[in-house]
Amino acid sequence: MMRLPPLNALRAFEAAARHEGFIAAADELFVTRGAISRQVKILEDHIGVQLFHRNARGVELTAAGQRLYPVLTGAFAMMQREVERIAADASELRVICPPTLSIRWLLPQLEQFRAAHPEIKLQLTTDFYSSKGFRGAEYDLGISVENRVGRPPDIEVLPLFEMVLAPACAPSLLPALEAGPEALAGQRLLHESPRRFDWPTWVQHFGVEQVDPASGEAFPNLDMATRAAVMGAGVVMADLVLCQEELARGDLVLPFPEMTCGTPDGAYALIGERQKWHDPKVAAFRDWLLSGPCMAALSALPE
């Protein structure tokens, strides 16, 4: 098999063919006209075929040159694109985070990370995970939950802060709940998703048998359920971190502040492929997350 010609010779020929002359090619490659001529001659000697007709008016591609020119132009363009993609990938950090967690916790704080790390191009996708779970080919990191059935063993999991639940309602509903948690049986329960997993967790934890945890209204996400609770439409099972703004403003109150519990999902967690876990951009985001947003989240949880 013939060895490939020298790269400089191929580059000189391609530039000369594109500019239809040696002088413009020399200007582009920052060499002399004589250097371009020598490199083209090296290429012609290597493959044993003349590539340019040389005459008093300049140079003109031979039939062989016309065949080789578009092949080299396409190859150099492909190399250029791939080099640019690799450089972009090295500085780009792709993160996926579910909508409610993104809107209510992560997104409002991301400008702090961008200001601290302008060299990293953070790309946040606010979306649910597919049925296949976290995909390392698409994302460098994800925000998920600590305990997820079927998670591959090569996925690193870093717990961030606990998911702590407690019933919350508008202040106008407090009098109706003064009798205790059993009074929830007379209230409309607001669920954060059609799966209705939130209320059963709390009801079973505290053994409030009078309450049907599957009753009430279901919403697409916690954000909408929380907004309905602020309107006085019922009682929502609040995530104390994700609902901290409404609780701090007094739009929502906790009728049973001592009755909080975790979930089988465990803590919210940062996840990512083990092979990328110690990449500088991944480490930078992980360290920032632990020192900033996580500390803010912990301040909203009971001691």
NORMO-V165484 format. One record per helix or strand. SS is the DSSP state (~ for helix, > for strand). FROM is the first residue (numbers start at 1). LEN is the number of residues. Records with the same first field share a line. If there is no record, write none. Layout:
SS: FROM-LEN + FROM-LEN
This chain:
~: 7-13 + 22-8 + 33-15 + 63-29 + 99-18 + 171-7 + 181-6 + 197-10 + 222-9 + 244-6 + 274-3 + 280-12 + 293-6
>: 52-4 + 58-4 + 92-6 + 121-6 + 130-1 + 133-1 + 141-5 + 155-8 + 165-5 + 189-3 + 217-2 + 235-5 + 253-1 + 261-1 + 267-7
